[in-house]
Amino acid sequence: MANPRSTASIAGHPIHPMLIPFPVAFFVGTFAADLGYWYSGNPLWVTASLWLLGAGLVMGALAAAMGLIDLFGDRQIRALRDVWWHAGGNIVAVLIELCNWFTRYEHGAAAVIPSGIVLSLIVVLILLFTGWKGWEMVYRHRVGVADL
């Protein structure tokens, strides 16, 4: 049987794995900026974290769209339990970050310590799990891997 096929691709290269490093980096960067604010008290870190969160949400939406195209485009992908853990965890992470962004937008620096930093940490931990599940899909189930 052929490997599960990525339907959202350019010249045979899956788009979803090309996009996911961006929201991951932005969300981890948000946590780093939160730590910077906690350590220094410099409000520059509050502004940086708000922008990082916003960029992560935009890129997360793009990555999710490509992931959904792959999910609905191949029955073999939908049949994998790891896919559902990966997708569900990432949805939870994005929803947490969306709440985190709105709270920071409305309350500024007051929303960073302690709630914002805790939410950022939770998302980083979720991303570790969902990233592991994503690698399971590629390396164990060979999703999007070309048959040669």
MDAnalysis code that builds the backbone (N, CA, C; Angstrom):
import MDAnalysis as mda
import numpy as np

u = mda.Universe.empty(444, n_residues=148, atom_resindex=np.repeat(np.arange(148), 3), trajectory=True)
u.add_TopologyAttr("name", ["N", "CA", "C"] * 148)
u.add_TopologyAttr("resid", np.arange(1, 149))
u.add_TopologyAttr("resname", ["MET", "ALA", "ASN", "PRO", "ARG", "SER", "THR", "ALA", "SER", "ILE", "ALA", "GLY", "HIS", "PRO", "ILE", "HIS", "PRO", "MET", "LEU", "ILE", "PRO", "PHE", "PRO", "VAL", "ALA", "PHE", "PHE", "VAL", "GLY", "THR", "PHE", "ALA", "ALA", "ASP", "LEU", "GLY", "TYR", "TRP", "TYR", "SER", "GLY", "ASN", "PRO", "LEU", "TRP", "VAL", "THR", "ALA", "SER", "LEU", "TRP", "LEU", "LEU", "GLY", "ALA", "GLY", "LEU", "VAL", "MET", "GLY", "ALA", "LEU", "ALA", "ALA", "ALA", "MET", "GLY", "LEU", "ILE", "ASP", "LEU", "PHE", "GLY", "ASP", "ARG", "GLN", "ILE", "ARG", "ALA", "LEU", "ARG", "ASP", "VAL", "TRP", "TRP", "HIS", "ALA", "GLY", "GLY", "ASN", "ILE", "VAL", "ALA", "VAL", "LEU", "ILE", "GLU", "LEU", "CYS", "ASN", "TRP", "PHE", "THR", "ARG", "TYR", "GLU", "HIS", "GLY", "ALA", "ALA", "ALA", "VAL", "ILE", "PRO", "SER", "GLY", "ILE", "VAL", "LEU", "SER", "LEU", "ILE", "VAL", "VAL", "LEU", "ILE", "LEU", "LEU", "PHE", "THR", "GLY", "TRP", "LYS", "GLY", "TRP", "GLU", "MET", "VAL", "TYR", "ARG", "HIS", "ARG", "VAL", "GLY", "VAL", "ALA", "ASP", "LEU"])
u.atoms.positions = np.array([
    [0.849, -1.176, 0.000],
    [0.000, 0.000, 0.000],
    [0.900, 1.246, 0.000],
    [0.483, 2.261, -0.727],
    [1.255, 3.500, -0.816],
    [1.179, 4.277, 0.492],
    [2.159, 5.129, 0.713],
    [2.163, 5.979, 1.897],
    [0.994, 6.956, 1.850],
    [0.501, 7.382, 3.029],
    [-0.532, 8.418, 3.037],
    [-0.012, 9.665, 2.319],
    [-0.845, 10.248, 1.483],
    [-0.433, 11.337, 0.610],
    [-0.866, 12.689, 1.158],
    [0.038, 13.643, 1.101],
    [-0.277, 15.019, 1.451],
    [-0.917, 15.682, 0.238],
    [-2.160, 16.107, 0.377],
    [-2.849, 16.711, -0.766],
    [-2.535, 18.192, -0.905],
    [-2.147, 18.856, 0.159],
    [-1.720, 20.258, 0.094],
    [-0.211, 20.254, -0.102],
    [0.202, 20.315, -1.373],
    [1.630, 20.225, -1.657],
    [1.988, 21.090, -2.855],
    [3.268, 21.397, -2.933],
    [3.830, 22.133, -4.068],
    [4.920, 21.243, -4.647],
    [4.756, 20.865, -5.905],
    [5.720, 20.005, -6.594],
    [6.032, 18.742, -5.780],
    [4.992, 18.191, -5.138],
    [5.164, 16.977, -4.368],
    [5.676, 17.179, -2.951],
    [5.934, 18.418, -2.554],
    [6.434, 18.716, -1.206],
    [5.274, 19.203, -0.335],
    [4.974, 18.511, 0.767],
    [3.861, 18.909, 1.633],
    [4.047, 20.320, 2.193],
    [2.978, 21.110, 2.165],
    [3.036, 22.503, 2.632],
    [2.967, 22.582, 4.157],
    [2.133, 21.736, 4.773],
    [1.956, 21.808, 6.232],
    [3.285, 21.775, 6.992],
    [4.183, 20.812, 6.707],
    [5.449, 20.808, 7.447],
    [6.354, 22.000, 7.127],
    [6.103, 22.670, 6.005],
    [6.876, 23.880, 5.707],
    [6.432, 25.045, 6.576],
    [5.169, 25.048, 6.981],
    [4.609, 26.176, 7.725],
    [4.700, 26.030, 9.240],
    [4.679, 24.812, 9.750],
    [4.584, 24.634, 11.202],
    [5.755, 25.194, 12.011],
    [6.959, 25.309, 11.451],
    [8.007, 25.914, 12.285],
    [7.709, 27.364, 12.689],
    [6.925, 28.060, 11.883],
    [6.655, 29.462, 12.186],
    [5.793, 29.653, 13.431],
    [4.594, 29.057, 13.520],
    [3.840, 29.259, 14.764],
    [4.554, 28.687, 15.982],
    [5.260, 27.583, 15.799],
    [6.002, 27.018, 16.935],
    [7.044, 28.023, 17.421],
    [7.812, 28.582, 16.494],
    [8.839, 29.559, 16.880],
    [8.212, 30.800, 17.507],
    [7.101, 31.267, 16.955],
    [6.452, 32.460, 17.510],
    [5.904, 32.196, 18.911],
    [5.305, 31.028, 19.124],
    [4.753, 30.725, 20.444],
    [5.852, 30.470, 21.479],
    [6.917, 29.819, 21.087],
    [8.057, 29.647, 21.998],
    [8.707, 31.010, 22.258],
    [8.778, 31.849, 21.221],
    [9.305, 33.206, 21.383],
    [8.461, 34.035, 22.337],
    [7.158, 33.804, 22.317],
    [6.266, 34.493, 23.259],
    [6.638, 34.130, 24.694],
    [6.847, 32.852, 24.925],
    [7.251, 32.414, 26.266],
    [8.593, 33.028, 26.654],
    [9.529, 33.073, 25.712],
    [10.837, 33.681, 25.986],
    [10.687, 35.170, 26.296],
    [9.829, 35.862, 25.559],
    [9.599, 37.290, 25.828],
    [8.950, 37.476, 27.199],
    [8.049, 36.563, 27.561],
    [7.442, 36.623, 28.894],
    [8.497, 36.469, 29.982],
    [9.411, 35.537, 29.768],
    [10.499, 35.375, 30.733],
    [11.370, 36.627, 30.782],
    [11.609, 37.236, 29.627],
    [12.371, 38.482, 29.579],
    [11.689, 39.584, 30.374],
    [10.370, 39.688, 30.261],
    [9.628, 40.700, 31.024],
    [9.649, 40.377, 32.513],
    [9.472, 39.117, 32.853],
    [9.484, 38.712, 34.249],
    [10.834, 39.024, 34.882],
    [11.894, 38.785, 34.146],
    [13.251, 39.011, 34.648],
    [13.591, 40.492, 34.733],
    [13.248, 41.261, 33.684],
    [13.720, 42.648, 33.606],
    [12.679, 43.700, 33.961],
    [11.404, 43.378, 33.777],
    [10.366, 44.376, 33.980],
    [10.277, 45.387, 32.845],
    [11.062, 45.201, 31.797],
    [11.080, 46.113, 30.661],
    [9.819, 45.891, 29.812],
    [8.990, 46.944, 29.613],
    [7.745, 46.789, 28.867],
    [7.941, 46.452, 27.379],
    [9.158, 46.578, 26.877],
    [9.441, 46.170, 25.506],
    [9.069, 44.695, 25.303],
    [9.305, 43.880, 26.327],
    [9.001, 42.453, 26.231],
    [7.498, 42.204, 26.141],
    [6.702, 43.058, 26.752],
    [5.243, 42.921, 26.681],
    [4.775, 43.165, 25.244],
    [5.322, 44.217, 24.625],
    [4.982, 44.509, 23.232],
    [5.450, 43.387, 22.319],
    [6.658, 42.902, 22.545],
    [7.195, 41.811, 21.722],
    [6.319, 40.577, 21.831],
    [5.888, 40.251, 23.050],
    [5.076, 39.042, 23.219],
    [3.723, 39.176, 22.534],
    [3.151, 40.358, 22.536],
    [1.870, 40.568, 21.861],
    [2.016, 40.352, 20.352],
    [3.079, 40.904, 19.780],
    [3.331, 40.732, 18.348],
    [3.673, 39.281, 18.010],
    [4.466, 38.631, 18.845],
    [4.794, 37.224, 18.614],
    [3.544, 36.349, 18.665],
    [2.683, 36.629, 19.628],
    [1.428, 35.880, 19.723],
    [0.578, 36.073, 18.479],
    [0.443, 37.321, 18.035],
    [-0.354, 37.606, 16.841],
    [0.198, 36.904, 15.614],
    [1.507, 36.972, 15.430],
    [2.138, 36.309, 14.287],
    [1.957, 34.798, 14.381],
    [2.072, 34.252, 15.579],
    [1.870, 32.821, 15.770],
    [0.454, 32.390, 15.431],
    [-0.514, 33.225, 15.793],
    [-1.907, 32.895, 15.483],
    [-2.170, 32.919, 13.980],
    [-1.621, 33.904, 13.287],
    [-1.799, 33.982, 11.832],
    [-1.146, 32.785, 11.149],
    [0.091, 32.505, 11.505],
    [0.799, 31.385, 10.878],
    [0.200, 30.049, 11.304],
    [-0.299, 29.983, 12.529],
    [-0.970, 28.768, 12.988],
    [-2.235, 28.501, 12.177],
    [-2.959, 29.560, 11.822],
    [-4.161, 29.397, 10.995],
    [-3.794, 28.868, 9.606],
    [-2.717, 29.398, 9.038],
    [-2.274, 28.920, 7.725],
    [-1.837, 27.451, 7.784],
    [-1.051, 27.110, 8.807],
    [-0.596, 25.726, 8.956],
    [-1.781, 24.795, 9.191],
    [-2.749, 25.248, 9.980],
    [-3.932, 24.430, 10.245],
    [-4.738, 24.200, 8.972],
    [-4.860, 25.223, 8.157],
    [-5.604, 25.070, 6.898],
    [-4.954, 24.004, 6.019],
    [-3.643, 24.032, 5.923],
    [-2.943, 23.026, 5.108],
    [-3.067, 21.636, 5.732],
    [-3.012, 21.572, 7.054],
    [-3.188, 20.297, 7.740],
    [-4.581, 19.729, 7.525],
    [-5.597, 20.597, 7.525],
    [-6.964, 20.133, 7.293],
    [-7.157, 19.629, 5.869],
    [-6.520, 20.304, 4.913],
    [-6.585, 19.826, 3.527],
    [-5.990, 18.422, 3.438],
    [-4.860, 18.217, 4.108],
    [-4.255, 16.879, 4.129],
    [-5.169, 15.868, 4.822],
    [-5.743, 16.274, 5.942],
    [-6.603, 15.387, 6.721],
    [-7.801, 14.920, 5.900],
    [-8.471, 15.851, 5.253],
    [-9.668, 15.496, 4.496],
    [-9.350, 14.963, 3.099],
    [-8.092, 15.086, 2.687],
    [-7.717, 14.650, 1.357],
    [-7.269, 13.203, 1.252],
    [-7.025, 12.546, 2.376],
    [-6.539, 11.169, 2.312],
    [-7.136, 10.351, 3.453],
    [-7.857, 9.306, 3.089],
    [-8.513, 8.445, 4.069],
    [-7.500, 7.802, 5.019],
    [-6.304, 7.439, 4.499],
    [-5.285, 6.807, 5.345],
    [-4.842, 7.748, 6.471],
    [-4.778, 9.034, 6.180],
    [-4.381, 9.996, 7.212],
    [-5.452, 10.071, 8.287],
    [-6.702, 10.155, 7.879],
    [-7.799, 10.236, 8.850],
    [-7.859, 9.014, 9.757],
    [-7.361, 7.885, 9.292],
    [-7.423, 6.634, 10.061],
    [-6.359, 6.556, 11.164],
    [-5.414, 7.480, 11.188],
    [-4.322, 7.427, 12.169],
    [-4.710, 8.108, 13.479],
    [-4.553, 7.393, 14.584],
    [-4.856, 7.975, 15.893],
    [-3.936, 9.154, 16.204],
    [-2.654, 9.058, 15.813],
    [-1.702, 10.150, 16.075],
    [-2.141, 11.461, 15.434],
    [-2.815, 11.365, 14.290],
    [-3.288, 12.581, 13.612],
    [-4.267, 13.335, 14.496],
    [-5.149, 12.611, 15.133],
    [-6.181, 13.255, 15.955],
    [-5.591, 13.859, 17.225],
    [-4.596, 13.188, 17.826],
    [-3.902, 13.770, 18.975],
    [-3.156, 15.037, 18.555],
    [-2.482, 14.970, 17.401],
    [-1.729, 16.104, 16.868],
    [-2.661, 17.285, 16.599],
    [-3.728, 17.028, 15.865],
    [-4.660, 18.102, 15.505],
    [-5.370, 18.662, 16.734],
    [-5.870, 17.779, 17.582],
    [-6.589, 18.234, 18.775],
    [-5.718, 19.054, 19.710],
    [-4.497, 18.593, 19.935],
    [-3.581, 19.336, 20.794],
    [-3.247, 20.702, 20.222],
    [-3.061, 20.763, 18.904],
    [-2.747, 22.052, 18.287],
    [-3.934, 22.999, 18.328],
    [-5.137, 22.465, 18.198],
    [-6.330, 23.309, 18.324],
    [-6.407, 23.886, 19.729],
    [-6.164, 23.061, 20.732],
    [-6.169, 23.539, 22.119],
    [-5.100, 24.615, 22.310],
    [-3.903, 24.384, 21.777],
    [-2.817, 25.359, 21.911],
    [-3.191, 26.696, 21.279],
    [-3.774, 26.656, 20.098],
    [-4.156, 27.903, 19.411],
    [-5.275, 28.610, 20.166],
    [-6.236, 27.873, 20.681],
    [-7.315, 28.501, 21.455],
    [-6.771, 29.153, 22.730],
    [-5.838, 28.492, 23.387],
    [-5.211, 29.092, 24.576],
    [-4.487, 30.372, 24.193],
    [-3.730, 30.330, 23.098],
    [-2.981, 31.517, 22.673],
    [-3.905, 32.626, 22.197],
    [-5.044, 32.276, 21.625],
    [-6.012, 33.295, 21.227],
    [-6.548, 34.022, 22.458],
    [-6.891, 33.278, 23.494],
    [-7.320, 33.894, 24.762],
    [-6.188, 34.714, 25.363],
    [-4.984, 34.184, 25.304],
    [-3.805, 34.865, 25.819],
    [-3.617, 36.200, 25.102],
    [-3.769, 36.196, 23.771],
    [-3.588, 37.424, 22.991],
    [-4.640, 38.463, 23.348],
    [-5.916, 38.066, 23.407],
    [-6.981, 39.014, 23.732],
    [-6.799, 39.603, 25.124],
    [-6.410, 38.772, 26.079],
    [-6.191, 39.258, 27.444],
    [-5.056, 40.280, 27.478],
    [-3.983, 39.992, 26.783],
    [-2.846, 40.927, 26.738],
    [-3.217, 42.207, 26.005],
    [-4.000, 42.088, 24.936],
    [-4.419, 43.256, 24.164],
    [-5.257, 44.189, 25.037],
    [-6.128, 43.609, 25.854],
    [-7.006, 44.413, 26.700],
    [-6.318, 44.936, 27.958],
    [-5.423, 44.139, 28.558],
    [-4.885, 44.494, 29.876],
    [-3.395, 44.822, 29.888],
    [-2.727, 44.678, 28.778],
    [-1.311, 45.023, 28.685],
    [-0.433, 44.196, 29.606],
    [0.517, 44.873, 30.250],
    [1.520, 44.199, 31.079],
    [0.905, 43.431, 32.245],
    [-0.244, 43.882, 32.718],
    [-0.890, 43.203, 33.848],
    [-1.307, 41.773, 33.485],
    [-1.444, 41.488, 32.198],
    [-1.879, 40.156, 31.770],
    [-0.722, 39.179, 31.601],
    [0.518, 39.664, 31.756],
    [1.672, 38.794, 31.500],
    [2.044, 37.979, 32.724],
    [2.119, 38.618, 33.878],
    [2.544, 37.939, 35.099],
    [1.351, 37.851, 36.036],
    [0.933, 36.716, 36.471],
    [1.439, 35.383, 36.202],
    [0.699, 34.659, 35.079],
    [-0.553, 35.090, 34.746],
    [-1.387, 34.274, 33.859],
    [-0.810, 34.105, 32.458],
    [-0.307, 35.167, 31.852],
    [0.224, 35.084, 30.494],
    [1.408, 34.140, 30.391],
    [2.311, 34.227, 31.342],
    [3.504, 33.372, 31.304],
    [3.124, 31.902, 31.537],
    [2.134, 31.670, 32.387],
    [1.679, 30.299, 32.633],
    [1.021, 29.728, 31.379],
    [0.166, 30.531, 30.726],
    [-0.468, 30.068, 29.490],
    [0.574, 29.796, 28.410],
    [1.578, 30.656, 28.313],
    [2.641, 30.443, 27.328],
    [3.402, 29.155, 27.607],
    [3.688, 28.886, 28.859],
    [4.378, 27.649, 29.231],
    [3.525, 26.425, 28.894],
    [2.240, 26.494, 29.203],
    [1.341, 25.377, 28.890],
    [1.355, 25.098, 27.388],
    [1.315, 26.157, 26.585],
    [1.319, 25.976, 25.129],
    [2.637, 25.363, 24.663],
    [3.751, 25.797, 25.218],
    [5.039, 25.205, 24.841],
    [5.037, 23.708, 25.157],
    [4.491, 23.329, 26.294],
    [4.428, 21.908, 26.651],
    [3.500, 21.134, 25.709],
    [2.373, 21.737, 25.354],
    [1.465, 21.100, 24.394],
    [2.173, 20.932, 23.053],
    [2.924, 21.951, 22.619],
    [3.627, 21.872, 21.340],
    [4.688, 20.776, 21.337],
    [5.312, 20.528, 22.472],
    [6.248, 19.409, 22.549],
    [5.531, 18.088, 22.263],
    [4.359, 17.931, 22.836],
    [3.578, 16.712, 22.620],
    [3.080, 16.612, 21.183],
    [2.481, 17.690, 20.664],
    [1.925, 17.628, 19.308],
    [3.030, 17.527, 18.255],
    [4.177, 18.108, 18.529],
    [5.313, 17.950, 17.627],
    [5.783, 16.514, 17.586],
    [5.806, 15.867, 18.741],
    [6.168, 14.451, 18.816],
    [5.173, 13.623, 17.994],
    [3.885, 13.928, 18.126],
    [2.867, 13.207, 17.353],
    [3.033, 13.478, 15.858],
    [3.394, 14.693, 15.489],
    [3.641, 15.013, 14.086],
    [4.802, 14.211, 13.520],
    [5.875, 14.096, 14.296],
    [7.014, 13.285, 13.859],
    [6.633, 11.811, 13.784],
    [5.779, 11.344, 14.673],
    [5.292, 9.964, 14.592],
    [4.579, 9.731, 13.260],
    [3.801, 10.712, 12.850],
    [3.074, 10.552, 11.587],
    [4.034, 10.435, 10.411],
    [5.107, 11.209, 10.430],
    [6.057, 11.180, 9.322],
    [6.949, 9.946, 9.398],
    [7.568, 9.714, 10.537],
    [8.576, 8.658, 10.639],
    [8.010, 7.265, 10.878],
    [6.868, 7.191, 11.514],
    [6.284, 5.867, 11.756],
    [5.255, 5.516, 10.687],
    [4.391, 6.490, 10.375],
    [3.296, 6.230, 9.436],
    [3.585, 6.728, 8.023],
    [4.695, 7.429, 7.854],
    [5.188, 7.876, 6.547],
    [4.213, 8.803, 5.815],
    [3.479, 9.633, 6.580],
    [2.564, 10.593, 5.974],
    [3.349, 11.618, 5.172],
    [3.000, 11.789, 3.929],
    [3.632, 12.773, 3.065],
    [5.008, 12.381, 2.561],
    [5.453, 11.168, 2.859],
    [6.765, 10.710, 2.414],
    [6.601, 10.076, 1.026],
    [7.402, 10.535, 0.077],
    [7.287, 10.037, -1.296],
    [7.740, 8.597, -1.397],
    [6.962, 7.813, -2.119],
    [7.356, 6.443, -2.442],
    [8.330, 6.511, -3.601],
    [9.514, 5.939, -3.437],
    [10.489, 5.952, -4.532],
    [10.673, 4.592, -5.124],
])
